[in-house]
Amino acid sequence: MKLADLFDCFLIDLDGVIYVGDSPTPSSVETTKHLLKNNKAITFLTNNPGKTYSQYLQKLNKMGIEEKNLRIITSCTALAQYVKSKFGNLQDKRAFVAGSDALKEEIKLAGLNLISGEEAKKANIVIFGGHPDFNYEEMKIATLALSNGAHFFATNRDHAYPTQEGYVPATGAMLASIETASGKKAICAGKPEAIMFKIALGNFDNKKEKIAIIGDHIPTDIEGGKKAGITTILVLSGLTKEKELRNSAIKPDYVIERLGDLLDENYLKYVQ
């Protein structure tokens, strides 16, 4: 039996599962196309706050996953939806957003007024997402706004993510500096938090036993999937390797070497 035959719906991580940097992981494109062709429902989930939906769609299309209406939920979109639902009317709220252009665009679309500079020290809301230009000034403004009572949100807590150079610092590594300076903890939207899973599972009408998450990171993908009550499949093409798996207290339901193993008649590695 193929592992893919056990499920109707898949939540699939991007970094480390579908690609590393700009290069697809082995068999990921062919496997994804096969799943879609065979009417498997797929929602891609990414904690990486660096791109908009359309930019991720373009990246996947360029790699050969060419469907026009792929479901992609980013930590940016999940956070924007959550903030909007939490506050309702956002017209009187002012937000300092330290993050990528993609994150700022999502927050604007949610209806928040973005402010910067001296004005941002009195923001009602501080929103953070890791980005390459993160600097001391952003850390300082966020810390001052939080000391003045601002609400604190972040896209995710991933400490690192895989690139072609190796593992590089991610949102969690930068977020820690603001949390340390301010003494405040951010509410995060990305995996393993319930916010992203609630949005993702809302796309499916199927029973949870027919849904599986496929990811490369135990503390986000696997832990989040278990909290959401769905089957977890760890793929060893990204962050987590067999040594980390052996030492982890959190165990996935299944382990595969690469995404293509979903379609292997002889590959059904179940973790007790």
Rosetta blueprint (number, residue, H / E / L):
1 M L
2 K L
3 L H
4 A H
5 D H
6 L H
7 F L
8 D L
9 C E
10 F E
11 L E
12 I E
13 D E
14 L L
15 D E
16 G L
17 V L
18 I L
19 Y E
20 V E
21 G L
22 D L
23 S E
24 P E
25 T L
26 P L
27 S L
28 S H
29 V H
30 E H
31 T H
32 T H
33 K H
34 H H
35 L H
36 L H
37 K H
38 N L
39 N L
40 K L
41 A E
42 I E
43 T E
44 F E
45 L E
46 T E
47 N L
48 N L
49 P L
50 G L
51 K L
52 T L
53 Y H
54 S H
55 Q H
56 Y H
57 L H
58 Q H
59 K H
60 L H
61 N H
62 K H
63 M H
64 G L
65 I L
66 E L
67 E L
68 K L
69 N L
70 L L
71 R E
72 I E
73 I E
74 T E
75 S H
76 C H
77 T H
78 A H
79 L H
80 A H
81 Q H
82 Y H
83 V H
84 K H
85 S H
86 K H
87 F H
88 G L
89 N L
90 L L
91 Q L
92 D L
93 K L
94 R E
95 A E
96 F E
97 V E
98 A E
99 G L
100 S L
101 D H
102 A H
103 L H
104 K H
105 E H
106 E H
107 I H
108 K H
109 L H
110 A H
111 G L
112 L L
113 N E
114 L E
115 I L
116 S L
117 G H
118 E H
119 E H
120 A H
121 K L
122 K L
123 A L
124 N L
125 I E
126 V E
127 I E
128 F E
129 G L
130 G L
131 H L
132 P L
133 D L
134 F L
135 N L
136 Y H
137 E H
138 E H
139 M H
140 K H
141 I H
142 A H
143 T H
144 L H
145 A H
146 L H
147 S H
148 N L
149 G L
150 A L
151 H E
152 F E
153 F E
154 A E
155 T L
156 N L
157 R L
158 D L
159 H L
160 A E
161 Y E
162 P E
163 T E
164 Q L
165 E L
166 G E
167 Y E
168 V E
169 P E
170 A L
171 T H
172 G H
173 A H
174 M H
175 L H
176 A H
177 S H
178 I H
179 E H
180 T H
181 A H
182 S H
183 G L
184 K L
185 K L
186 A L
187 I E
188 C E
189 A L
190 G L
191 K L
192 P L
193 E L
194 A H
195 I H
196 M H
197 F H
198 K H
199 I H
200 A H
201 L H
202 G L
203 N L
204 F L
205 D L
206 N L
207 K L
208 K H
209 E H
210 K H
211 I E
212 A E
213 I E
214 I E
215 G E
216 D L
217 H L
218 I H
219 P H
220 T H
221 D H
222 I H
223 E H
224 G H
225 G H
226 K H
227 K H
228 A H
229 G L
230 I L
231 T E
232 T E
233 I E
234 L E
235 V E
236 L L
237 S L
238 G L
239 L L
240 T L
241 K L
242 E H
243 K H
244 E H
245 L H
246 R H
247 N H
248 S L
249 A L
250 I L
251 K L
252 P L
253 D L
254 Y E
255 V E
256 I E
257 E L
258 R L
259 L H
260 G H
261 D H
262 L H
263 L H
264 D L
265 E L
266 N L
267 Y L
268 L L
269 K L
270 Y E
271 V L
272 Q L
